[in-house]
Amino acid sequence: MTPPDPPPRWVRAVPAAWSSLLAVLLLGPALGPGYVLSFDMVWVPDLVLRADVLGVGTGLPRAVPSDAVVAVLDEVLPGALLQDLVLLAALVVGGLGVDRLLVPLDLGLPARLAGLTLWQWNPYVVERLVLGHWPVLVAYAALPWVLHGASRWRVEGRCPAWLLLLVPLGSLSVSAGLATSFALLVVLVAGRAPVRRVLAAAVLALAAQAPWLVSGLLHAGAAVTDGEGAALFALSDEGVLPAPLAALSLGGVWNAAVVPDSREGVLAVAGLLVLLVLAAVGLASLRRRPGTPARALARPLAVLWLVGWGLAVLTWAAPGAVGDLAEVLPGAGVLRDGARLLLLCVPLLVLLVALAVDEAARRLGTVRLPAPAVVALLGVLVLWPVTVLPDAALGVAGRLDAVEYPSSYAGARAALEEAAPDGDVLVLPLSSYRAPDWNNGRPVLDPLPRVLVPVPVASDDLVVDDVTVAGEDPRVRDARVALAEPDPAARAVALGRLGIAAVAEDLMAPGLRAEVAGEQVWADERLRVLVLPEAEPRSIPTGWVAAMGLAWAAYLAVAAAGLVLALVRRRRGTGGSRGATHPMRRNLSG
């Protein structure tokens, strides 16, 4: 049989153009000059590769390896430009990955565009953007490519070179790494791949998680978390939708401040109903396709959906049990944020919606309707995620806007670098979030610790609804005790014993502060920097340095192996798929 002619070039370019348009429309003012600072999203002009960034600080490795990757890359690109590229790539690359995942299923262009639109424009993406979980969104972008690469690995028997790059990239945080690794292994296990291939994938996943995993083990004594946070971070209701139904439509984030207004009313209900109808139609279509690539792909995606939705709902149904687990099992606190786990649910929903739209397109082709009417109906099926979440556009109705740092931050950093204190810097007041006027009053994790060069000692407590969730860094607790000393000189001495050689204070922020004796090297209306008389520098255990050295070597080795493998296969002319027929079409159901 003669293979079908490839689609015209313009058809192949449509998904990339559509994905880019959606991304630009969604981000809007966030792509302007400056930095987007929203809740946990804190980018600075030049992040330094410090001990805490490398995982040997005193606190839990919450930003390992993401901060280290940024610290290296912003030596090449300015921090503001790098942030724009990361946010754009997190949307566009994921959209292209979805299209690549759907291409082997022989779906029409409208079906692929419908799946791509749902992938990029949904409550999960919007709420994580405002909450500032950009490493999770990078993992979200890598997820369809990981699924596609794992499927090829299972079928062809060899690992695609680019998969060795994407698994570490999808593992920039603990939750992101767990989701990426789980997706990789589920595809191979559900597809009954040989045991040696599953073990190889497990080694790949383990190496990609090595930085945060090893650092977490080194901090195991502080890795249990406050169980009080389980109820606060659990899957939540959104408007009239109870939490389990909100999760079905990819919402339910714990922080009500990041929820778009459209999720509070009838549009949220309409979006859920449309999604459920399309999913039902897609499921019926899937049942009529036994032995097809779509049926084979649906098996691992169903496992991912069940795990993602089930764990998310568990945080809502049994927050006490989740909190108890977090208090006794190191690292279990990552399960508290139930809605974050919903990224595992999106691939199956995208597949079912694409199948439903493809079914509709086929049936519309059999009835006598004017071409404009057919195009309009298919356009509605493609655009419905945008119509039920309209305030996601333009930076989530202006919630994401780029701003410039005041000159105070650069001045404080320069003054502290010139003073070159032999020790770390305590950041006051001891409160983790700020709402500075120069950020238009929007809450953001204090950026000052990331701006400065010395290792910061800063509050990691979190206050939600007037409830304080205690942080894990024991050094912050010791600093509080030191600040309780009766006079400034005694406080300086007590801080010096902790290895703190400087104090940087945000004068505009509320929170615990106290006068400390020291030489003032910078002061203006916003910031003040003091250098203490003397300090005992904190020594990092040699074993910690060696362990993290091996962890980083494993992480980098995976990415380096991917680059080398890609070059070798390119030179041999075997970098692409074998033959004219895509391997997933040949044997994805095997």
C-alpha positions as CSV (number, residue, x, y, z in Angstrom):
1,M,0.0,0.0,0.0
2,T,1.3,3.4,-1.0
3,P,1.8,5.6,2.1
4,P,-0.3,8.7,2.2
5,D,1.3,12.0,1.1
6,P,2.6,14.1,4.0
7,P,0.4,17.1,4.9
8,P,1.3,20.4,3.3
9,R,3.9,22.5,5.1
10,W,1.3,25.1,6.2
11,V,-0.7,22.4,8.0
12,R,2.3,21.2,9.9
13,A,3.1,24.8,10.9
14,V,-0.4,25.5,12.3
15,P,0.0,23.8,15.7
16,A,3.3,25.7,16.4
17,A,1.7,29.0,15.4
18,W,-1.5,28.3,17.4
19,S,0.5,27.3,20.5
20,S,2.7,30.4,20.2
21,L,-0.4,32.6,19.8
22,L,-2.1,31.1,22.9
23,A,1.1,31.5,25.0
24,V,1.5,35.2,24.0
25,L,-2.2,35.8,24.7
26,L,-2.0,34.1,28.1
27,L,1.2,35.8,29.3
28,G,0.5,39.3,27.8
29,P,2.1,42.0,30.0
30,A,4.3,39.4,31.7
31,L,6.5,39.4,28.6
32,G,7.2,43.1,29.0
33,P,10.5,44.6,30.3
34,G,11.4,43.5,33.9
35,Y,10.6,40.6,36.1
36,V,7.4,38.8,36.9
37,L,7.2,38.5,40.7
38,S,4.2,36.5,41.9
39,F,4.0,34.5,45.1
40,D,6.8,31.8,44.7
41,M,8.1,33.1,41.4
42,V,11.1,35.1,42.3
43,W,13.6,35.9,39.6
44,V,16.5,38.3,40.1
45,P,19.0,39.9,37.8
46,D,21.9,37.7,38.8
47,L,21.4,34.6,41.0
48,V,24.7,33.4,42.6
49,L,25.7,29.8,42.7
50,R,25.9,29.6,46.5
51,A,25.9,26.8,49.0
52,D,22.2,26.9,49.5
53,V,21.6,26.8,45.8
54,L,23.8,23.8,45.5
55,G,21.9,21.9,48.3
56,V,24.3,22.3,51.2
57,G,22.6,25.1,53.1
58,T,20.8,24.5,56.4
59,G,17.3,24.5,55.0
60,L,15.4,21.9,52.9
61,P,16.3,21.9,49.2
62,R,13.0,23.5,48.1
63,A,14.7,25.2,45.1
64,V,17.1,22.4,44.1
65,P,18.1,22.0,41.3
66,S,16.0,24.9,39.8
67,D,18.0,27.7,41.4
68,A,21.3,26.2,40.4
69,V,20.1,25.8,36.8
70,V,19.0,29.5,36.7
71,A,22.2,30.6,38.4
72,V,24.2,29.0,35.6
73,L,22.0,30.2,32.7
74,D,21.7,33.8,33.9
75,E,25.4,34.1,33.3
76,V,24.6,33.7,29.7
77,L,21.3,35.5,29.4
78,P,20.0,38.5,31.5
79,G,17.7,37.3,34.2
80,A,14.6,39.1,32.8
81,L,15.0,37.7,29.3
82,L,15.7,34.2,30.7
83,Q,12.4,34.3,32.7
84,D,10.5,35.3,29.6
85,L,12.0,32.5,27.6
86,V,11.3,30.0,30.4
87,L,7.6,31.0,30.7
88,L,7.1,31.0,26.9
89,A,8.8,27.7,26.5
90,A,6.8,26.1,29.4
91,L,3.7,26.8,27.3
92,V,4.8,26.4,23.7
93,V,7.1,23.4,24.1
94,G,4.3,21.6,26.0
95,G,1.8,22.4,23.3
96,L,4.1,21.1,20.6
97,G,4.7,18.0,22.7
98,V,0.9,17.4,22.9
99,D,0.7,17.7,19.1
100,R,3.6,15.3,18.7
101,L,1.9,12.9,21.1
102,L,-1.3,13.0,19.0
103,V,0.2,12.9,15.5
104,P,0.7,9.1,15.4
105,L,-3.0,8.6,16.3
106,D,-4.1,9.8,12.8
107,L,-6.3,12.5,14.2
108,G,-7.3,15.5,12.1
109,L,-5.9,19.0,12.6
110,P,-9.0,20.3,14.5
111,A,-8.7,17.4,17.0
112,R,-5.0,18.1,17.5
113,L,-5.7,21.8,18.0
114,A,-8.5,21.1,20.5
115,G,-6.1,18.9,22.5
116,L,-3.4,21.6,22.3
117,T,-5.8,24.3,23.4
118,L,-6.9,22.4,26.5
119,W,-3.3,21.6,27.4
120,Q,-2.3,25.3,27.4
121,W,-5.4,27.0,28.6
122,N,-6.9,25.4,31.7
123,P,-7.2,26.3,35.4
124,Y,-4.1,24.2,36.3
125,V,-1.8,26.2,34.1
126,V,-3.3,29.6,35.0
127,E,-3.3,29.0,38.8
128,R,0.2,27.6,38.8
129,L,1.4,30.6,36.8
130,V,0.0,33.1,39.3
131,L,1.2,31.0,42.2
132,G,4.7,31.1,40.7
133,H,5.4,27.4,40.4
134,W,7.4,27.7,37.2
135,P,9.5,24.5,37.8
136,V,6.2,22.6,37.9
137,L,5.2,24.3,34.6
138,V,8.5,23.3,33.1
139,A,7.8,19.7,34.1
140,Y,4.3,20.1,32.7
141,A,5.9,21.2,29.3
142,A,8.2,18.2,29.4
143,L,5.4,15.7,30.3
144,P,4.0,15.0,26.8
145,W,7.5,14.7,25.4
146,V,8.4,12.3,28.2
147,L,5.3,10.2,27.4
148,H,6.1,10.2,23.7
149,G,9.8,9.4,24.3
150,A,9.0,6.6,26.7
151,S,6.5,5.1,24.2
152,R,9.2,5.1,21.5
153,W,11.7,3.6,23.9
154,R,9.3,0.8,24.7
155,V,8.6,0.1,21.0
156,E,12.0,0.6,19.4
157,G,14.1,-0.8,22.3
158,R,16.4,2.3,22.5
159,C,16.1,5.5,24.4
160,P,15.6,8.7,22.4
161,A,18.6,10.9,23.0
162,W,16.4,13.9,23.8
163,L,14.6,12.0,26.5
164,L,17.9,12.1,28.5
165,L,17.7,15.9,28.4
166,L,14.0,16.2,29.1
167,V,13.9,14.0,32.2
168,P,16.4,16.2,34.2
169,L,14.7,19.3,32.8
170,G,11.4,18.0,34.1
171,S,12.9,17.4,37.5
172,L,13.7,21.0,38.6
173,S,11.8,20.5,41.9
174,V,10.7,17.6,44.1
175,S,7.1,17.4,43.0
176,A,8.0,18.0,39.3
177,G,10.7,15.3,39.4
178,L,8.4,12.8,41.0
179,A,5.7,13.4,38.4
180,T,8.2,13.2,35.5
181,S,9.7,10.0,36.8
182,F,6.4,8.4,37.5
183,A,5.1,9.2,34.0
184,L,8.3,7.7,32.5
185,L,8.0,4.5,34.4
186,V,4.2,4.1,34.0
187,V,4.5,4.1,30.2
188,L,7.1,1.4,30.3
189,V,5.5,-0.8,32.9
190,A,1.9,-0.4,31.5
191,G,3.3,-1.3,28.1
192,R,5.0,-4.4,29.5
193,A,8.4,-3.4,28.5
194,P,11.3,-5.8,29.3
195,V,12.5,-5.6,32.9
196,R,15.9,-4.4,31.8
197,R,14.4,-1.4,30.1
198,V,12.3,-0.5,33.1
199,L,15.4,-0.8,35.3
200,A,17.3,1.5,32.9
201,A,14.5,4.0,33.1
202,A,14.5,3.8,36.9
203,V,18.3,4.6,36.9
204,L,17.7,7.5,34.5
205,A,14.9,8.9,36.8
206,L,17.0,8.4,39.9
207,A,20.0,10.2,38.4
208,A,17.7,13.1,37.3
209,Q,16.4,13.4,40.9
210,A,19.8,13.1,42.5
211,P,20.4,16.7,43.6
212,W,17.2,17.2,45.6
213,L,17.1,13.6,46.7
214,V,20.6,13.6,48.1
215,S,20.2,17.0,49.6
216,G,16.9,15.9,51.2
217,L,18.6,12.9,52.7
218,L,21.4,15.1,54.1
219,H,18.6,17.3,55.7
220,A,16.5,14.3,56.8
221,G,16.5,15.5,60.4
222,A,14.6,18.7,59.3
223,A,12.7,17.1,56.4
224,V,9.5,16.5,58.4
225,T,7.0,19.3,58.0
226,D,4.3,20.9,60.1
227,G,1.2,18.8,59.8
228,E,-0.9,21.9,60.3
229,G,-0.2,22.8,56.7
230,A,-2.0,19.7,55.3
231,A,-5.5,21.2,55.8
232,L,-4.4,24.6,54.5
233,F,-2.8,23.2,51.3
234,A,-5.4,20.5,50.6
235,L,-7.5,20.5,47.4
236,S,-10.1,23.2,47.8
237,D,-13.5,24.1,46.5
238,E,-13.7,26.7,43.7
239,G,-16.9,28.8,43.7
240,V,-19.9,26.4,43.5
241,L,-17.7,23.4,42.6
242,P,-16.8,21.2,45.5
243,A,-13.1,20.2,45.6
244,P,-13.5,16.8,43.8
245,L,-15.4,18.4,40.9
246,A,-13.0,21.3,40.8
247,A,-10.2,18.7,40.4
248,L,-12.1,17.1,37.5
249,S,-11.8,20.4,35.7
250,L,-8.2,20.8,36.7
251,G,-8.8,23.4,39.5
252,G,-8.9,23.3,43.2
253,V,-5.7,25.2,44.2
254,W,-5.5,25.9,47.9
255,N,-4.7,29.6,47.5
256,A,-8.0,31.5,46.8
257,A,-6.0,34.6,45.8
258,V,-4.7,33.0,42.6
259,V,-8.1,31.7,41.4
260,P,-9.4,33.6,38.3
261,D,-12.8,35.2,38.8
262,S,-14.4,33.1,36.1
263,R,-13.8,30.0,38.3
264,E,-16.1,31.3,40.9
265,G,-19.3,31.3,38.9
266,V,-21.4,29.7,36.1
267,L,-18.5,29.6,33.7
268,A,-16.7,27.0,35.9
269,V,-19.8,24.8,35.9
270,A,-20.1,25.2,32.1
271,G,-16.5,24.3,31.6
272,L,-16.8,21.2,33.7
273,L,-20.0,20.1,31.8
274,V,-18.4,20.6,28.4
275,L,-15.3,18.7,29.5
276,L,-17.3,15.8,30.9
277,V,-19.4,15.5,27.7
278,L,-16.3,15.6,25.5
279,A,-14.5,13.1,27.7
280,A,-17.5,10.8,27.5
281,V,-17.6,11.1,23.7
282,G,-13.9,10.5,23.5
283,L,-14.1,7.5,25.7
284,A,-16.8,6.0,23.5
285,S,-14.7,6.6,20.5
286,L,-11.7,5.0,22.2
287,R,-13.7,1.9,22.9
288,R,-14.5,1.5,19.2
289,R,-10.7,1.5,18.5
290,P,-9.4,-1.7,19.9
291,G,-5.8,-2.5,19.1
292,T,-5.1,1.1,17.9
293,P,-2.3,3.4,19.0
294,A,-4.9,5.5,20.8
295,R,-6.0,2.6,22.9
296,A,-2.5,1.7,23.8
297,L,-1.6,5.3,24.8
298,A,-4.8,5.5,26.9
299,R,-3.7,2.7,29.3
300,P,-0.7,4.6,30.9
301,L,-2.6,7.9,30.8
302,A,-5.5,6.4,32.7
303,V,-3.0,5.2,35.4
304,L,-1.6,8.8,35.6
305,W,-5.1,10.2,35.9
306,L,-6.2,7.9,38.6
307,V,-3.1,8.5,40.7
308,G,-3.2,12.3,40.2
309,W,-6.9,12.8,40.9
310,G,-6.9,10.2,43.7
311,L,-4.0,11.8,45.6
312,A,-5.4,15.3,45.1
313,V,-8.8,14.2,46.5
314,L,-7.1,12.4,49.3
315,T,-5.7,15.7,50.6
316,W,-9.3,17.0,50.7
317,A,-10.9,13.9,52.2
318,A,-8.2,13.1,54.8
319,P,-6.0,16.1,55.5
320,G,-5.4,14.8,59.0
321,A,-3.8,11.6,57.7
322,V,-1.7,13.5,55.2
323,G,-0.6,15.9,57.9
324,D,0.3,13.1,60.3
325,L,2.4,11.4,57.5
326,A,4.2,14.7,56.8
327,E,5.1,15.0,60.4
328,V,6.8,11.6,60.7
329,L,8.0,10.7,57.1
330,P,10.7,12.9,55.7
331,G,9.7,14.4,52.4
332,A,6.0,13.5,52.6
333,G,5.1,17.2,52.9
334,V,5.3,17.3,49.1
335,L,1.9,15.6,49.1
336,R,0.2,18.4,51.0
337,D,-0.5,20.6,47.9
338,G,-3.2,18.3,46.4
339,A,-4.0,20.4,43.3
340,R,-0.3,20.4,42.3
341,L,-0.7,16.7,41.5
342,L,-3.3,17.3,38.9
343,L,-0.8,17.7,36.1
344,L,-0.9,13.9,35.9
345,C,-4.5,14.1,35.0
346,V,-4.2,16.4,32.0
347,P,-2.8,14.0,29.3
348,L,-5.8,11.7,29.5
349,L,-8.3,14.5,29.3
350,V,-6.4,16.0,26.3
351,L,-6.5,12.6,24.5
352,L,-10.2,12.1,25.2
353,V,-11.1,15.6,24.1
354,A,-9.0,15.2,20.9
355,L,-10.8,11.9,20.1
356,A,-14.2,13.6,20.7
357,V,-13.4,16.5,18.4
358,D,-12.1,14.0,15.8
359,E,-15.3,12.1,16.0
360,A,-17.3,15.3,15.6
361,A,-15.2,16.3,12.6
362,R,-15.8,12.9,10.9
363,R,-19.6,13.1,11.5
364,L,-19.8,16.7,10.3
365,G,-18.1,15.5,7.1
366,T,-21.0,13.1,6.4
367,V,-23.8,15.7,6.7
368,R,-24.7,18.4,4.3
369,L,-23.7,21.6,5.9
370,P,-22.1,24.7,4.4
371,A,-18.4,24.8,4.8
372,P,-18.5,28.0,7.0
373,A,-20.9,26.3,9.4
374,V,-18.6,23.3,9.7
375,V,-15.6,25.5,10.4
376,A,-17.6,27.5,12.9
377,L,-18.7,24.4,14.8
378,L,-15.2,22.9,14.9
379,G,-13.9,26.3,16.0
380,V,-16.2,26.2,19.0
381,L,-14.9,22.8,19.9
382,V,-11.3,24.1,19.6
383,L,-11.8,27.3,21.5
384,W,-14.1,26.3,24.3
385,P,-11.3,26.2,27.0
386,V,-10.7,29.9,26.2
387,T,-14.4,30.9,26.4
388,V,-14.9,29.4,29.8
389,L,-11.7,30.9,31.2
390,P,-11.6,34.3,29.5
391,D,-9.8,36.1,32.3
392,A,-6.7,34.0,31.8
393,A,-5.8,36.2,28.9
394,L,-3.4,39.1,29.2
395,G,-1.4,37.9,32.2
396,V,-4.5,36.5,34.0
397,A,-6.3,39.8,33.7
398,G,-3.2,41.8,34.7
399,R,-2.1,39.7,37.7
400,L,1.1,38.8,35.9
401,D,2.9,42.0,35.1
402,A,6.7,42.7,34.7
403,V,8.3,45.2,37.1
404,E,11.8,46.6,37.6
405,Y,13.7,46.2,40.9
406,P,14.3,49.5,42.8
407,S,17.9,50.6,42.7
408,S,18.1,49.8,46.5
409,Y,18.5,46.1,45.8
410,A,21.6,46.6,43.5
411,G,23.0,49.1,46.0
412,A,22.6,46.8,49.0
413,R,24.2,43.9,47.1
414,A,27.2,46.0,45.9
415,A,27.7,47.3,49.5
416,L,27.7,43.8,50.9
417,E,30.0,42.5,48.3
418,E,32.5,45.3,48.9
419,A,32.4,44.7,52.7
420,A,32.9,40.9,52.0
421,P,31.8,39.6,55.4
422,D,33.2,36.2,56.3
423,G,29.9,34.5,56.9
424,D,26.2,34.5,56.0
425,V,23.5,37.2,56.0
426,L,20.4,37.3,58.1
427,V,17.4,38.8,56.2
428,L,15.0,40.8,58.4
429,P,12.1,41.0,59.1
430,L,11.6,37.3,59.8
431,S,8.6,36.9,57.5
432,S,8.7,35.1,54.2
433,Y,6.4,37.0,51.9
434,R,6.3,40.7,50.9
435,A,3.7,42.9,49.1
436,P,6.0,45.8,48.0
437,D,4.6,48.9,46.4
438,W,7.0,48.6,43.5
439,N,5.4,45.2,42.7
440,N,2.0,46.9,42.7
441,G,1.2,45.4,46.0
442,R,1.2,41.8,44.7
443,P,2.4,39.2,47.2
444,V,5.8,37.6,46.5
445,L,8.4,35.5,48.4
446,D,11.0,38.0,49.7
447,P,13.4,38.5,46.7
448,L,16.2,40.0,48.9
449,P,17.7,36.7,49.9
450,R,18.1,35.8,46.2
451,V,19.5,39.2,45.3
452,L,22.4,39.1,47.9
453,V,25.6,37.2,47.4
454,P,26.2,35.6,50.8
455,V,24.1,32.6,51.9
456,P,20.9,34.0,53.3
457,V,19.2,33.0,56.6
458,A,15.6,34.0,56.0
459,S,12.2,33.0,57.4
460,D,10.6,29.9,55.8
461,D,7.4,30.1,57.9
462,L,4.2,30.6,55.9
463,V,1.1,32.4,57.2
464,V,-2.2,31.2,55.6
465,D,-5.5,32.5,56.9
466,D,-3.8,33.7,60.1
467,V,-2.4,30.2,60.7
468,T,1.4,30.0,60.8
469,V,2.9,26.9,59.2
470,A,6.3,26.5,60.8
471,G,9.3,26.2,58.5
472,E,12.0,23.6,58.7
473,D,15.3,25.5,58.8
474,P,16.7,25.1,62.3
475,R,19.0,28.0,61.7
476,V,16.1,30.4,61.4
477,R,14.8,29.2,64.8
478,D,18.3,29.8,66.3
479,A,18.3,33.3,64.8
480,R,15.0,34.1,66.5
481,V,16.5,33.0,69.8
482,A,19.5,35.3,69.1
483,L,17.3,38.2,68.3
484,A,15.6,37.8,71.7
485,E,18.9,38.7,73.5
486,P,18.4,41.8,75.7
487,D,20.6,44.4,73.8
488,P,22.0,45.0,70.2
489,A,25.5,44.0,71.2
490,A,24.4,40.7,72.7
491,R,22.3,40.0,69.6
492,A,25.3,40.6,67.3
493,V,27.4,38.2,69.4
494,A,24.7,35.5,69.4
495,L,24.2,35.8,65.6
496,G,28.0,35.7,65.1
497,R,28.1,32.3,66.8
498,L,25.6,31.0,64.2
499,G,27.9,32.0,61.4
500,I,25.9,35.2,60.5
501,A,28.2,38.0,59.6
502,A,25.7,40.6,58.2
503,V,22.1,41.6,58.6
504,A,20.0,42.9,55.6
505,E,16.7,44.5,56.6
506,D,13.7,45.4,54.4
507,L,12.5,48.6,56.1
508,M,9.2,48.6,54.2
509,A,8.0,45.1,55.3
510,P,6.2,44.1,58.5
511,G,7.5,41.3,60.7
512,L,9.9,40.4,63.5
513,R,12.9,42.7,63.7
514,A,15.4,43.8,66.3
515,E,18.3,46.3,66.5
516,V,21.6,44.6,66.1
517,A,25.0,46.2,66.7
518,G,27.2,46.5,63.6
519,E,28.7,48.7,60.9
520,Q,26.1,50.2,58.6
521,V,27.3,49.8,55.0
522,W,24.1,50.6,53.2
523,A,20.9,52.5,54.0
524,D,18.1,54.2,52.2
525,E,14.4,54.4,52.6
526,R,13.9,50.7,51.6
527,L,16.9,48.6,52.7
528,R,19.6,48.7,55.4
529,V,22.7,46.5,55.6
530,L,24.9,46.0,58.6
531,V,28.1,44.0,59.0
532,L,28.6,42.4,62.4
533,P,31.8,42.9,64.4
534,E,32.8,39.2,64.0
535,A,31.3,35.9,63.2
536,E,32.3,32.2,63.2
537,P,31.8,31.0,59.6
538,R,29.7,28.0,59.3
539,S,31.6,25.0,58.1
540,I,30.0,22.6,55.6
541,P,30.7,18.9,56.4
542,T,33.1,17.4,53.9
543,G,30.7,14.4,53.6
544,W,28.0,16.7,52.5
545,V,30.2,18.3,49.8
546,A,31.2,14.9,48.5
547,A,27.7,13.6,48.5
548,M,26.3,16.6,46.6
549,G,29.2,16.5,44.2
550,L,28.3,13.0,43.2
551,A,24.6,14.0,43.0
552,W,25.3,16.9,40.7
553,A,27.7,14.7,38.6
554,A,24.9,12.2,38.1
555,Y,22.4,14.9,37.2
556,L,24.8,16.5,34.7
557,A,25.9,13.1,33.3
558,V,22.4,12.3,32.2
559,A,22.1,15.6,30.2
560,A,25.6,15.2,28.8
561,A,24.9,11.6,27.7
562,G,21.8,12.9,25.9
563,L,23.9,15.5,24.0
564,V,26.6,13.0,23.1
565,L,24.1,10.3,22.0
566,A,22.2,12.8,19.9
567,L,25.5,13.8,18.1
568,V,26.5,10.2,17.6
569,R,23.2,9.2,16.1
570,R,23.1,12.3,14.0
571,R,26.5,11.5,12.6
572,R,25.4,8.0,11.9
573,G,22.2,9.2,10.3
574,T,19.9,7.4,12.8
575,G,18.7,10.3,14.8
576,G,15.1,10.1,13.6
577,S,12.5,7.4,13.4
578,R,13.3,4.3,11.5
579,G,11.7,4.2,8.1
580,A,8.8,6.2,6.7
581,T,6.2,4.9,9.1
582,H,6.3,6.2,12.7
583,P,7.2,3.3,15.1
584,M,4.2,4.1,17.3
585,R,1.9,3.4,14.3
586,R,3.6,0.1,13.7
587,N,3.5,-1.4,17.2
588,L,2.2,0.9,19.9
589,S,-0.4,-1.6,20.9
590,G,2.1,-4.5,21.3
